[in-house]
Amino acid sequence: MRLGINLGYWGAGMDGDNLAVAQEADRLGYDVCWAAEAYGSDAPTVLSWVAAQTERIDVGSAILQIPARQPAMTAMTAATLDSLSGGRFRLGLGVSGPQVSEGWYGVKFDKPLARTREYVEIVRRAMSRERLSHQGEHWTLPLPDGPGKPLRLTVHPTREHIPLYIAAIGPKNLEQTGEIADGALLIFSAAEHLESTAISHLRAGREKAGKTMEGFDVCPTLPLAVGEDIDALADAFRPYTALYVGGMGSRKQNFYNRLARRMGYEKEAAEIQDKYLAGDKAGAAAAIPARLIDSTTLLGPVERIADRMQAYAAAGVTTLTLAPAGLTLQDRIAALRAGVEALDRAQLA
């Protein structure tokens, strides 16, 4: 099992430290550094900044939002980043959510699975440097009865095949991801529930495509905090968990809330959402079971984290992406080093 890091969103208050964290992860042998985007910083700018000042570590988008870009633009960005980084780019895609898609980008959040499948088809065709033509439900290239003609990408990516990941949560999206992608970006992943909530659906998609899980990258992101007081460490993640389970998306379209329910927290997920949407964020955070936080993060001393890493590896994780927590740069660097030590103790490196 390999290790990655996730820098999250640029502009979240740790910008001055993020580059140093990425450079330390590069030095320590981490495999990939991911950056996110929502409606603030964009991922490609951050990734180009990191790639220019690191040597070995891959850089990946977690995610480039599908409603934000035409697929041909995403292919251009991927090819450019792969070329500039010397073949170190990984393309992560996702549909985002209805509030961002419709509120920020003005793109209707409908038929997300069909839109994703068509988007991936166009991106792959463009990155392969074929002349680009496509007739689908969501995109038609070139437009008919006009001056447009099939064009070919002029940039040569360093690699013939840039790894393509999809951020997936729901069963149908996971199955499609297994079918059409090279890896899955997961969040709020509990090792003990991973087979039922994710792996089984990914496997079904791989089988539909006539493939096995061999070579497919299962890549969950987990916050990491090192220390002896597990309860106190868990409490620090209550606002984060409450935001996702309670307030990310609408009442009817909160994918993280549905995931918590599938993990057995039906009653608790409903209470967290009710309180969060009513404006009681503190009450929503207090309603989160400690077990839900503990099972979806890596908390405690190095020995405990090593045991948890073994559980994730046994569940089928191939790249464990860490979001190292800490109030200072020194804290986050220490967490990065603890991650490597835990991986070594677990004998998974």
C-alpha positions as CSV (number, residue, x, y, z in Angstrom):
1,M,0.0,0.0,0.0
2,R,1.3,3.4,-1.0
3,L,0.8,6.8,0.8
4,G,-0.4,10.1,-0.5
5,I,-1.3,13.5,1.0
6,N,-4.2,15.8,0.3
7,L,-3.6,19.5,0.7
8,G,-7.3,20.3,0.5
9,Y,-8.3,23.7,-0.6
10,W,-5.9,26.5,-1.2
11,G,-7.0,29.5,0.8
12,A,-8.1,27.5,3.8
13,G,-5.7,29.3,6.1
14,M,-2.6,27.0,5.7
15,D,-1.3,28.3,2.4
16,G,2.1,29.3,3.7
17,D,2.7,25.8,4.9
18,N,1.2,23.7,2.1
19,L,4.2,23.9,-0.1
20,A,6.5,22.9,2.7
21,V,4.2,19.9,3.5
22,A,4.3,18.8,-0.1
23,Q,8.0,19.1,-0.3
24,E,8.5,17.1,2.9
25,A,6.1,14.4,1.6
26,D,8.2,14.3,-1.6
27,R,11.4,13.9,0.5
28,L,9.7,11.2,2.7
29,G,8.7,9.1,-0.3
30,Y,4.9,9.8,-0.5
31,D,3.5,8.7,-3.8
32,V,1.1,11.4,-4.7
33,C,0.0,14.9,-3.6
34,W,-3.6,15.8,-4.3
35,A,-5.3,19.3,-4.3
36,A,-9.0,20.1,-4.3
37,E,-11.3,22.7,-5.7
38,A,-14.8,23.8,-4.9
39,Y,-15.6,27.5,-5.4
40,G,-12.3,29.1,-4.3
41,S,-8.9,28.0,-5.4
42,D,-8.6,26.0,-8.6
43,A,-6.7,22.7,-8.5
44,P,-4.5,23.1,-11.7
45,T,-2.8,26.3,-10.5
46,V,-2.0,24.7,-7.1
47,L,-0.7,21.5,-8.7
48,S,1.6,23.4,-11.1
49,W,3.0,25.3,-8.2
50,V,3.7,22.2,-6.3
51,A,5.0,20.2,-9.3
52,A,7.5,23.0,-10.1
53,Q,9.0,22.8,-6.6
54,T,9.1,19.0,-6.0
55,E,11.1,16.3,-7.7
56,R,9.5,12.9,-7.5
57,I,6.0,13.0,-6.0
58,D,3.0,12.8,-8.4
59,V,0.4,15.6,-8.4
60,G,-3.2,14.9,-8.7
61,S,-6.5,16.7,-8.9
62,A,-9.0,15.7,-6.3
63,I,-11.0,16.8,-8.1
64,L,-11.3,18.8,-11.3
65,Q,-15.1,19.6,-11.3
66,I,-16.9,18.4,-14.4
67,P,-19.3,21.3,-14.5
68,A,-16.5,23.8,-14.4
69,R,-14.8,22.8,-17.7
70,Q,-15.6,21.6,-21.2
71,P,-14.0,18.1,-21.5
72,A,-11.6,19.2,-24.2
73,M,-10.3,21.9,-21.8
74,T,-9.7,19.3,-19.1
75,A,-7.8,17.2,-21.6
76,M,-5.6,20.2,-22.4
77,T,-5.0,20.9,-18.7
78,A,-4.1,17.3,-18.0
79,A,-1.7,17.1,-21.0
80,T,-0.1,20.3,-20.0
81,L,0.4,19.4,-16.4
82,D,1.7,16.0,-17.3
83,S,4.2,17.5,-19.7
84,L,5.4,20.2,-17.3
85,S,5.7,17.8,-14.4
86,G,7.7,15.2,-16.4
87,G,4.9,12.6,-16.3
88,R,3.7,13.1,-12.7
89,F,0.1,14.2,-13.2
90,R,-3.0,12.2,-12.2
91,L,-6.4,13.4,-13.4
92,G,-9.2,13.1,-10.8
93,L,-12.7,14.1,-11.9
94,G,-16.0,14.5,-10.2
95,V,-19.5,16.0,-10.8
96,S,-19.3,18.1,-7.5
97,G,-22.7,18.7,-6.0
98,P,-26.0,20.3,-7.0
99,Q,-25.4,23.5,-5.0
100,V,-22.0,24.2,-6.6
101,S,-22.8,22.9,-10.0
102,E,-26.0,25.0,-10.4
103,G,-25.2,27.9,-8.0
104,W,-21.6,28.5,-9.0
105,Y,-21.3,27.2,-12.5
106,G,-24.8,27.5,-13.7
107,V,-24.8,23.9,-14.9
108,K,-27.9,21.8,-14.3
109,F,-27.1,18.9,-12.0
110,D,-28.9,16.2,-13.9
111,K,-28.0,12.7,-15.1
112,P,-24.6,12.8,-13.4
113,L,-23.7,9.3,-14.3
114,A,-24.3,9.7,-18.0
115,R,-22.6,13.1,-18.0
116,T,-19.5,11.6,-16.3
117,R,-19.3,8.6,-18.7
118,E,-19.6,10.9,-21.7
119,Y,-17.1,13.4,-20.3
120,V,-14.5,10.6,-19.7
121,E,-15.0,9.3,-23.2
122,I,-14.2,12.7,-24.7
123,V,-11.3,13.4,-22.3
124,R,-9.7,10.1,-23.1
125,R,-10.1,10.5,-26.8
126,A,-8.7,14.0,-26.7
127,M,-5.7,12.9,-24.6
128,S,-5.0,10.1,-27.0
129,R,-4.5,12.8,-29.7
130,E,-7.2,11.5,-32.0
131,R,-9.1,14.0,-34.1
132,L,-11.9,14.9,-31.8
133,S,-15.4,14.2,-32.8
134,H,-18.3,13.1,-30.6
135,Q,-22.0,12.8,-30.9
136,G,-23.7,12.4,-27.5
137,E,-26.5,13.5,-25.2
138,H,-24.5,16.2,-23.5
139,W,-21.8,17.2,-26.0
140,T,-21.5,17.3,-29.8
141,L,-18.1,17.9,-31.4
142,P,-17.8,19.6,-33.8
143,L,-21.1,21.4,-33.8
144,P,-23.2,20.5,-36.8
145,D,-23.7,22.9,-39.8
146,G,-21.0,25.3,-38.7
147,P,-17.3,26.1,-39.3
148,G,-16.0,23.7,-36.7
149,K,-13.9,20.7,-37.7
150,P,-12.4,17.8,-35.8
151,L,-9.1,19.0,-34.2
152,R,-6.2,17.1,-32.6
153,L,-4.5,18.0,-29.3
154,T,-1.2,19.7,-30.1
155,V,0.4,19.1,-26.7
156,H,2.2,15.7,-26.3
157,P,1.7,14.4,-22.7
158,T,4.8,12.7,-21.3
159,R,2.9,9.4,-21.0
160,E,0.6,7.7,-23.4
161,H,-1.9,7.1,-20.6
162,I,-2.5,9.6,-17.9
163,P,-4.2,7.9,-14.9
164,L,-7.8,8.9,-14.6
165,Y,-9.6,8.8,-11.3
166,I,-13.3,9.5,-10.4
167,A,-14.5,10.7,-7.0
168,A,-17.4,8.4,-6.2
169,I,-19.7,7.8,-3.2
170,G,-22.9,6.2,-4.3
171,P,-23.2,2.5,-5.4
172,K,-24.1,3.3,-9.1
173,N,-21.3,5.9,-9.4
174,L,-18.8,3.5,-7.8
175,E,-19.8,0.7,-10.2
176,Q,-19.4,3.0,-13.2
177,T,-16.0,4.2,-11.8
178,G,-14.8,0.6,-11.7
179,E,-15.9,0.2,-15.3
180,I,-14.4,3.4,-16.9
181,A,-11.6,4.7,-14.6
182,D,-8.2,3.7,-13.4
183,G,-8.9,4.6,-9.8
184,A,-11.5,5.7,-7.3
185,L,-11.2,8.7,-4.9
186,L,-13.1,7.9,-1.7
187,I,-14.0,9.9,1.4
188,F,-15.3,9.0,4.8
189,S,-14.1,5.4,4.3
190,A,-14.3,3.0,7.3
191,A,-12.1,-0.1,6.8
192,E,-14.8,-2.4,8.3
193,H,-17.4,-1.1,5.9
194,L,-15.3,-0.6,2.8
195,E,-16.2,-3.9,1.1
196,S,-20.0,-3.3,1.4
197,T,-19.9,0.5,0.8
198,A,-17.3,0.7,-2.0
199,I,-15.2,-2.3,-3.1
200,S,-18.0,-4.6,-4.0
201,H,-19.5,-1.9,-6.3
202,L,-16.1,-1.1,-7.9
203,R,-15.5,-4.8,-8.4
204,A,-18.8,-5.2,-10.2
205,G,-17.9,-2.4,-12.5
206,R,-14.5,-3.9,-13.3
207,E,-16.2,-7.2,-14.0
208,K,-18.7,-5.5,-16.4
209,A,-15.6,-4.2,-18.3
210,G,-14.0,-7.6,-18.3
211,K,-11.4,-6.6,-15.8
212,T,-10.3,-7.5,-12.3
213,M,-9.3,-5.2,-9.5
214,E,-5.6,-5.8,-10.4
215,G,-4.0,-2.4,-11.2
216,F,-7.1,-0.4,-10.1
217,D,-6.2,2.2,-7.5
218,V,-8.5,2.4,-4.5
219,C,-7.6,5.7,-2.9
220,P,-9.5,7.0,0.2
221,T,-8.6,10.2,1.9
222,L,-8.3,10.1,5.7
223,P,-7.5,12.9,8.2
224,L,-4.5,11.9,10.3
225,A,-3.8,13.2,13.9
226,V,-1.2,11.7,16.2
227,G,-1.4,11.7,20.0
228,E,-2.4,9.7,23.0
229,D,-5.8,11.2,23.8
230,I,-8.0,9.7,21.1
231,D,-11.2,11.3,22.4
232,A,-9.7,14.7,22.2
233,L,-8.3,14.1,18.7
234,A,-11.7,12.9,17.6
235,D,-13.4,15.9,19.0
236,A,-11.2,18.1,16.8
237,F,-12.9,16.6,13.7
238,R,-16.5,17.1,14.8
239,P,-17.0,20.3,12.9
240,Y,-15.5,18.7,9.7
241,T,-17.7,15.6,10.0
242,A,-20.8,17.7,10.8
243,L,-20.3,19.9,7.7
244,Y,-20.2,16.9,5.4
245,V,-22.8,14.6,7.0
246,G,-25.1,17.5,8.0
247,G,-24.6,20.3,5.6
248,M,-22.9,19.3,2.4
249,G,-25.6,19.6,-0.3
250,S,-29.3,19.8,0.2
251,R,-31.5,17.6,2.5
252,K,-32.4,15.4,-0.5
253,Q,-29.0,15.3,-2.1
254,N,-26.3,14.9,0.5
255,F,-24.1,12.0,-0.6
256,Y,-22.1,11.9,2.6
257,N,-25.3,11.6,4.7
258,R,-26.4,8.7,2.7
259,L,-23.0,7.1,3.1
260,A,-23.2,7.4,6.9
261,R,-26.6,5.7,6.8
262,R,-25.2,2.9,4.7
263,M,-22.5,2.4,7.4
264,G,-25.3,1.8,10.0
265,Y,-25.8,5.4,11.3
266,E,-29.3,5.9,10.1
267,K,-30.7,7.6,13.1
268,E,-27.6,9.6,13.9
269,A,-27.2,10.8,10.3
270,A,-30.8,12.1,10.4
271,E,-30.2,13.9,13.7
272,I,-27.0,15.5,12.5
273,Q,-28.6,16.8,9.3
274,D,-31.7,18.1,11.1
275,K,-29.6,20.1,13.6
276,Y,-27.1,21.3,11.0
277,L,-29.7,22.6,8.6
278,A,-31.6,24.2,11.4
279,G,-28.5,26.3,12.2
280,D,-27.4,24.3,15.3
281,K,-23.9,23.4,14.1
282,A,-22.7,22.8,17.6
283,G,-25.5,20.5,18.3
284,A,-24.9,18.6,15.0
285,A,-21.2,18.2,15.9
286,A,-22.1,16.9,19.4
287,A,-24.6,14.4,17.9
288,I,-21.8,12.6,15.9
289,P,-21.0,9.2,17.4
290,A,-17.3,9.1,18.4
291,R,-17.1,5.7,16.6
292,L,-18.1,7.3,13.3
293,I,-15.2,9.8,13.6
294,D,-12.7,7.3,14.8
295,S,-13.5,4.8,12.0
296,T,-13.2,7.4,9.2
297,T,-9.9,9.0,10.4
298,L,-6.5,7.8,11.6
299,L,-6.2,8.8,15.2
300,G,-3.9,7.9,18.1
301,P,-0.3,6.8,18.6
302,V,1.8,5.4,15.8
303,E,1.2,1.8,16.8
304,R,-2.6,2.3,16.7
305,I,-2.4,4.0,13.3
306,A,-0.2,1.1,12.0
307,D,-3.0,-1.3,13.0
308,R,-5.6,0.8,11.2
309,M,-3.4,0.9,8.1
310,Q,-3.3,-2.9,8.1
311,A,-7.1,-3.0,8.2
312,Y,-7.3,-0.7,5.2
313,A,-4.8,-2.7,3.2
314,A,-6.7,-5.9,4.0
315,A,-9.9,-4.2,2.9
316,G,-8.4,-3.5,-0.6
317,V,-6.9,0.0,-0.3
318,T,-3.9,0.5,-2.6
319,T,-3.2,4.2,-1.9
320,L,-4.0,5.7,1.5
321,T,-4.2,9.4,1.2
322,L,-3.5,11.3,4.4
323,A,-4.7,14.8,5.4
324,P,-2.2,15.6,8.2
325,A,-3.8,17.7,10.9
326,G,-2.1,20.1,13.1
327,L,-2.1,23.7,14.3
328,T,1.4,24.4,13.1
329,L,3.6,23.4,10.2
330,Q,5.7,21.4,12.7
331,D,2.6,19.5,13.8
332,R,1.7,18.6,10.2
333,I,5.3,17.6,9.3
334,A,5.4,15.4,12.4
335,A,2.1,13.8,11.3
336,L,3.6,13.1,7.8
337,R,6.6,11.4,9.4
338,A,4.3,9.4,11.7
339,G,2.4,8.2,8.7
340,V,5.6,6.8,7.2
341,E,6.6,5.2,10.5
342,A,3.2,3.6,10.9
343,L,3.4,2.2,7.3
344,D,6.8,0.7,8.1
345,R,5.5,-0.8,11.4
346,A,2.5,-2.3,9.6
347,Q,5.0,-3.8,7.1
348,L,3.0,-2.4,4.2
349,A,5.7,-0.3,2.5
